[in-house]
Amino acid sequence: MKKIAFLLFLFVLSNHFVFACKCDRTDDIKEDYLLTDVIVHAKVIKKEFVTFSSTLNKNGLKKITSKYDSDKDRLEYLEKDWVIKIEMQILYAYKGKKLSKNITVYTSRLSASCGYLGFEIGKEYQVYLSNQCYFYPVFDKANLKPENNKGYWTNRCTRTKEFSVEEDDKLRALINK
């Protein structure tokens, strides 16, 4: 009991950001198709842990550091390797414009932040991607825009999953409507 009380005390005193994943979505592929920026069938070719700052371009990083110059905790957050960077080869694009053959996808490394942790090198996935970083609420004063990011973002609240012929058929049918 003392251990639990001590851990609770440390948790309350700590000045870190706490996330809790809560997915509020229906299982409606038509709605998901309409609301998603980019949807691809892709193969994972590389996977690594990176810092949040590495997911931003120079302008995005400058916006954050200038808006939070006196908030050391948030600035420290930038250098934590809480992000998974996935390099993917696009095999088919269901939705999205001007996509290159290979794309960079980011997701949180923390399941509490809704990170999609199922990516494995060599496997194929249907990936539902956003141009917007999923950590932007942590830095809301910086007013980050999608163009401040270096790649796309996904999480476990999207339909992202291992490749499925059934999902492929449904997505291709939506394209042809």
Buried (B, 14 or more C-beta within 10 A) or exposed (E): EEEEEEEEEEEEEEEEBEBEBEEEEEEEBEEBBEEBBBBBBBBBEEBEEBBBBBBBEEEBBEBBBEBBEEEEEBBEBBEBEBBBBBBBBBEBBBBBEEBEEEBBBBBBBBEEBBBBBEBEEEEBBBBBBBBBBBBBEBBEEBEBBBEBBBBBBBBBBBBBBEBBEEBBEBBEEBEEE
